[in-house]
Amino acid sequence: MRIQRPGPVAVVLALLVGAFLLLPLLAVVPISFTPGRMLALPRGTLSLTHYRTLIDNPDWLNAILLSARIGLLTSLVSTVLATSFALGIWMLQPRFAQALVGFVLLPMIVPPVVSAMTLYFLLTGMSQFSQAVGFDSVVGVTLAHVVMTVPFAVVMVLVALAQLDRRIDLAARGLGATVTQRIFRIILPNIAFGVATAALLVFVLSWEEIGVTLFITSVDAITLPRLMWMGLRDNVDPAIAAISVVLIVITTLVLVTRMALQRRPEFEEE
């Protein structure tokens, strides 16, 4: 198959746009090597002091581990819920499918402040019954993140299902396959990459979520974005620049790996 490649003008424009978007992110790299105690560009001397702070200060490690745990739980629950919903819409094709999808996508439309206030009152009400699942708890933060991320996962899975030939499912159904067999042996294997992409997207959204988290946490469930926000508000800790660089590197590696995995089938087909 012949592949059309962009011309030199398109490449130059793409590079300029990429540089415009990435340069503000790269500006934090030299700041992370400053030896001072405030956020500022280093003057002559570079230091790894603030990277060492990330290791020596247990607050950073605890926040990272908590964000990772919440992100994994959110990714698992949101992906299962979104995949189940999308499969139901795709297989059953109910009369009010568009209305159902629109209802599920409401958290994407509602302003984050409104969602944060709603979840705050919900979790504080749940705290009256159990502190483990209410305000300022791991389970409470996970539930809030699930509410905010399920719509994005639904969109990703629906897109993957839209690219699946329905005749494959109809053929399996005609041959006597049960609903369970059709789902786990026919449909899911064909949309596995879309489901995995949805899970990754949900994890990233949960990992970086800060708006809702500020409303539903206090002193016990301190996630990494909340700790970074506290550092900027209280003492402008330069360790924030160091952790930002680490997150940029990790995100870049994840995206490059995902792009490599996504391109591999194309090369195999050729």
Long-range contacts (C-beta under 8 A, 24 or more apart in sequence): 1-269, 1-270, 25-248, 28-241, 28-244, 28-245, 28-248, 29-245, 31-238, 31-241, 32-238, 32-241, 32-242, 32-244, 32-245, 34-238, 34-241, 36-238, 37-238, 38-236, 38-238, 39-236, 39-238, 39-240, 39-241, 40-238, 50-238, 50-239, 50-241, 50-242, 51-242, 51-246, 53-239, 53-242, 54-239, 54-242, 54-243, 54-246, 57-239, 59-222, 59-227, 60-224, 60-227, 60-239, 60-243, 62-222, 63-222, 63-223, 63-224, 63-226, 63-227, 64-224, 66-138, 66-221, 66-222, 66-223, 66-224, 67-206, 67-207, 67-223, 67-224, 67-225, 68-207, 69-138, 70-138, 70-141, 70-142, 70-145, 70-206, 70-223, 71-145, 71-203, 71-204, 71-206, 71-207, 72-203, 73-142, 74-142, 74-145, 74-146, 74-149, 74-202, 74-203, 74-206, 75-199, 75-200, 75-202, 75-203, 75-206, 76-199, 77-142, 77-146, 78-145, 78-146, 78-149, 78-150, 78-153, 78-198, 78-199, 78-202, 79-153, 79-195, 79-198, 79-199, 79-202, 81-146, 81-150, 81-153, 82-150, 82-153, 82-154, 82-156, 82-157, 82-198, 83-153, 83-157, 83-188, 83-195, 83-198, 85-154, 86-154, 86-157, 86-158, 86-161, 87-157, 87-161, 87-183, 87-187, 89-158, 90-158, 90-161, 90-187, 91-169, 91-179, 91-182, 91-187, 101-154, 101-158, 104-150, 104-151, 104-154, 105-151, 105-154, 105-155, 106-151, 107-147, 107-148, 107-150, 107-151, 108-151, 108-152, 112-211, 112-212, 113-211, 115-147, 115-148, 115-212, 116-211, 116-212, 116-214, 116-215, 116-216, 117-215, 119-144, 119-147, 119-212, 119-215, 119-216, 120-215, 120-216, 123-216, 135-216, 135-217, 135-218, 136-216, 136-217, 136-218, 136-219, 136-220, 136-221, 137-220, 137-221, 138-221, 140-216, 140-221, 141-213, 141-216, 141-217, 141-221, 141-223, 144-212, 144-213, 144-216, 145-205, 145-206, 145-209, 145-212, 148-205, 148-209, 148-212, 149-201, 149-202, 149-205, 149-206, 152-198, 152-201, 152-202, 152-205, 153-198, 153-199, 153-201, 153-202, 156-194, 156-195, 156-197, 156-198, 156-201, 157-191, 157-194, 157-195, 157-198, 159-194, 160-191, 160-193, 160-194, 160-195, 160-197, 160-198, 161-187, 161-191, 161-194, 163-194, 164-190, 164-191, 193-261, 193-262, 197-258, 200-254, 200-258, 204-251
